[in-house]
């Protein structure tokens, strides 16, 4: 899939909740005034078949949203035996204004889960820059009975932010996963990342820092 920008009212509403790029007592600069451009280099995984993922960047450069349309893990009943786990690996080309670098400060995941009593599910994500040995993992667990919307937020402490290398183009990788375990349950259980308009939205909030002067 080639990268593209996707705009909608739902995405605009999510952008409004973006955290400030400058934290209290930190040395971080405000977001650069120029645009950032994010393109999807590659997208692979059972949770994001070709043509089902797109990226949009907020107008103030403090966040970007990945939107999916076919990301659901399911177990039990007539479910396919391989449907209990779905994942998506996004490889993003991020073009930032000259003199700046960025890090992922937090990520918001939203969806709906229908878990029978005895069933459980996890939502997991990892983040890393191409060529970097630093990988951040975050996992959230849900237990049945559950039939409701869910939301998870991954937050990185300011002191632990990993910034993209200055002056070097390094693609950013995001690997997400949904996994449903039937456990002692009967019937069908599922977990999806979706929103009220039927799309799947994940918002990634950015922190900015100036690169050292050459």
LINGI-V441685 format. One record per residue. N is the residue number from 1. RES is the residue in three letters. SS is DSSP state (@ for helix, = for strand, . for the rest). OMEGA is omega in whole degrees, -180 to 180 (none if undefined). Layout:
# LINGI-V441685
n:N res:RES ss:SS omega:OMEGA
n:N res:RES ss:SS omega:OMEGA
This chain:
# LINGI-V441685
n:1 res:UNK ss:. omega:175
n:2 res:UNK ss:. omega:-176
n:3 res:UNK ss:. omega:177
n:4 res:UNK ss:. omega:179
n:5 res:UNK ss:= omega:-177
n:6 res:UNK ss:. omega:-179
n:7 res:UNK ss:. omega:176
n:8 res:UNK ss:. omega:179
n:9 res:UNK ss:@ omega:-179
n:10 res:UNK ss:@ omega:180
n:11 res:UNK ss:@ omega:179
n:12 res:UNK ss:@ omega:179
n:13 res:UNK ss:@ omega:178
n:14 res:UNK ss:@ omega:179
n:15 res:UNK ss:@ omega:-177
n:16 res:UNK ss:. omega:-178
n:17 res:UNK ss:. omega:-177
n:18 res:UNK ss:. omega:-180
n:19 res:UNK ss:. omega:176
n:20 res:UNK ss:. omega:180
n:21 res:UNK ss:. omega:-177
n:22 res:UNK ss:. omega:-179
n:23 res:UNK ss:. omega:-180
n:24 res:UNK ss:. omega:178
n:25 res:UNK ss:. omega:-179
n:26 res:UNK ss:. omega:179
n:27 res:UNK ss:. omega:-175
n:28 res:UNK ss:. omega:179
n:29 res:UNK ss:. omega:174
n:30 res:UNK ss:. omega:179
n:31 res:UNK ss:. omega:178
n:32 res:UNK ss:. omega:-178
n:33 res:UNK ss:. omega:-179
n:34 res:UNK ss:. omega:-179
n:35 res:UNK ss:. omega:165
n:36 res:UNK ss:. omega:-180
n:37 res:UNK ss:= omega:180
n:38 res:UNK ss:= omega:177
n:39 res:UNK ss:= omega:176
n:40 res:UNK ss:= omega:179
n:41 res:UNK ss:= omega:177
n:42 res:UNK ss:= omega:174
n:43 res:UNK ss:= omega:-176
n:44 res:UNK ss:= omega:174
n:45 res:UNK ss:. omega:-179
n:46 res:UNK ss:. omega:180
n:47 res:UNK ss:. omega:-178
n:48 res:UNK ss:. omega:176
n:49 res:UNK ss:. omega:-177
n:50 res:UNK ss:. omega:177
n:51 res:UNK ss:. omega:-176
n:52 res:UNK ss:. omega:179
n:53 res:UNK ss:= omega:178
n:54 res:UNK ss:= omega:-176
n:55 res:UNK ss:= omega:174
n:56 res:UNK ss:= omega:-178
n:57 res:UNK ss:= omega:180
n:58 res:UNK ss:. omega:-177
n:59 res:UNK ss:. omega:-179
n:60 res:UNK ss:. omega:176
n:61 res:UNK ss:. omega:179
n:62 res:UNK ss:. omega:-178
n:63 res:UNK ss:= omega:168
n:64 res:UNK ss:= omega:-176
n:65 res:UNK ss:= omega:172
n:66 res:UNK ss:= omega:-177
n:67 res:UNK ss:= omega:179
n:68 res:UNK ss:= omega:177
n:69 res:UNK ss:. omega:-178
n:70 res:UNK ss:. omega:-174
n:71 res:UNK ss:. omega:-176
n:72 res:UNK ss:= omega:175
n:73 res:UNK ss:= omega:-173
n:74 res:UNK ss:= omega:180
n:75 res:UNK ss:= omega:177
n:76 res:UNK ss:. omega:180
n:77 res:UNK ss:. omega:179
n:78 res:UNK ss:. omega:-178
n:79 res:UNK ss:. omega:173
n:80 res:UNK ss:. omega:-178
n:81 res:UNK ss:. omega:-179
n:82 res:UNK ss:. omega:-173
n:83 res:UNK ss:. omega:-177
n:84 res:UNK ss:. omega:180
n:85 res:UNK ss:= omega:173
n:86 res:UNK ss:= omega:180
n:87 res:UNK ss:= omega:176
n:88 res:UNK ss:= omega:177
n:89 res:UNK ss:= omega:178
n:90 res:UNK ss:= omega:174
n:91 res:UNK ss:= omega:-171
n:92 res:UNK ss:= omega:170
n:93 res:UNK ss:= omega:-177
n:94 res:UNK ss:= omega:179
n:95 res:UNK ss:= omega:-176
n:96 res:UNK ss:. omega:178
n:97 res:UNK ss:. omega:-179
n:98 res:UNK ss:. omega:177
n:99 res:UNK ss:. omega:-179
n:100 res:UNK ss:= omega:168
n:101 res:UNK ss:= omega:-174
n:102 res:UNK ss:= omega:173
n:103 res:UNK ss:= omega:176
n:104 res:UNK ss:= omega:-178
n:105 res:UNK ss:= omega:177
n:106 res:UNK ss:= omega:179
n:107 res:UNK ss:= omega:179
n:108 res:UNK ss:= omega:177
n:109 res:UNK ss:= omega:180
n:110 res:UNK ss:= omega:178
n:111 res:UNK ss:= omega:179
n:112 res:UNK ss:= omega:180
n:113 res:UNK ss:= omega:173
n:114 res:UNK ss:= omega:-176
n:115 res:UNK ss:= omega:177
n:116 res:UNK ss:. omega:176
n:117 res:UNK ss:. omega:-178
n:118 res:UNK ss:. omega:178
n:119 res:UNK ss:. omega:178
n:120 res:UNK ss:= omega:180
n:121 res:UNK ss:= omega:174
n:122 res:UNK ss:= omega:169
n:123 res:UNK ss:= omega:-175
n:124 res:UNK ss:= omega:178
n:125 res:UNK ss:= omega:173
n:126 res:UNK ss:= omega:-174
n:127 res:UNK ss:= omega:176
n:128 res:UNK ss:= omega:175
n:129 res:UNK ss:= omega:179
n:130 res:UNK ss:. omega:178
n:131 res:UNK ss:. omega:-178
n:132 res:UNK ss:. omega:178
n:133 res:UNK ss:. omega:-179
n:134 res:UNK ss:. omega:178
n:135 res:UNK ss:. omega:179
n:136 res:UNK ss:= omega:179
n:137 res:UNK ss:= omega:176
n:138 res:UNK ss:= omega:-179
n:139 res:UNK ss:= omega:176
n:140 res:UNK ss:= omega:-175
n:141 res:UNK ss:= omega:179
n:142 res:UNK ss:= omega:-177
n:143 res:UNK ss:= omega:176
n:144 res:UNK ss:. omega:6
n:145 res:UNK ss:. omega:180
n:146 res:UNK ss:= omega:176
n:147 res:UNK ss:= omega:-171
n:148 res:UNK ss:= omega:172
n:149 res:UNK ss:= omega:175
n:150 res:UNK ss:= omega:177
n:151 res:UNK ss:= omega:178
n:152 res:UNK ss:= omega:179
n:153 res:UNK ss:= omega:172
n:154 res:UNK ss:= omega:-179
n:155 res:UNK ss:= omega:177
n:156 res:UNK ss:. omega:176
n:157 res:UNK ss:. omega:-177
n:158 res:UNK ss:@ omega:-177
n:159 res:UNK ss:@ omega:-176
n:160 res:UNK ss:@ omega:180
n:161 res:UNK ss:. omega:177
n:162 res:UNK ss:. omega:-176
n:163 res:UNK ss:. omega:174
n:164 res:UNK ss:. omega:179
n:165 res:UNK ss:. omega:179
n:166 res:UNK ss:. omega:174
n:167 res:UNK ss:. omega:-179
n:168 res:UNK ss:. omega:177
n:169 res:UNK ss:. omega:178
n:170 res:UNK ss:. omega:178
n:171 res:UNK ss:. omega:180
n:172 res:UNK ss:= omega:-176
n:173 res:UNK ss:= omega:175
n:174 res:UNK ss:= omega:178
n:175 res:UNK ss:= omega:180
n:176 res:UNK ss:= omega:-177
n:177 res:UNK ss:= omega:167
n:178 res:UNK ss:= omega:-179
n:179 res:UNK ss:= omega:180
n:180 res:UNK ss:= omega:-179
n:181 res:UNK ss:= omega:-178
n:182 res:UNK ss:. omega:-180
n:183 res:UNK ss:. omega:-180
n:184 res:UNK ss:. omega:-174
n:185 res:UNK ss:. omega:170
n:186 res:UNK ss:. omega:-178
n:187 res:UNK ss:. omega:-174
n:188 res:UNK ss:. omega:174
n:189 res:UNK ss:= omega:178
n:190 res:UNK ss:= omega:176
n:191 res:UNK ss:= omega:-180
n:192 res:UNK ss:= omega:168
n:193 res:UNK ss:. omega:-179
n:194 res:UNK ss:. omega:-179
n:195 res:UNK ss:. omega:-174
n:196 res:UNK ss:. omega:180
n:197 res:UNK ss:. omega:175
n:198 res:UNK ss:. omega:177
n:199 res:UNK ss:. omega:180
n:200 res:UNK ss:= omega:-173
n:201 res:UNK ss:= omega:174
n:202 res:UNK ss:= omega:-178
n:203 res:UNK ss:= omega:177
n:204 res:UNK ss:= omega:-178
n:205 res:UNK ss:= omega:-174
n:206 res:UNK ss:= omega:167
n:207 res:UNK ss:= omega:-175
n:208 res:UNK ss:= omega:177
n:209 res:UNK ss:= omega:177
n:210 res:UNK ss:= omega:175
n:211 res:UNK ss:. omega:178
n:212 res:UNK ss:. omega:178
n:213 res:UNK ss:. omega:-180
n:214 res:UNK ss:. omega:none
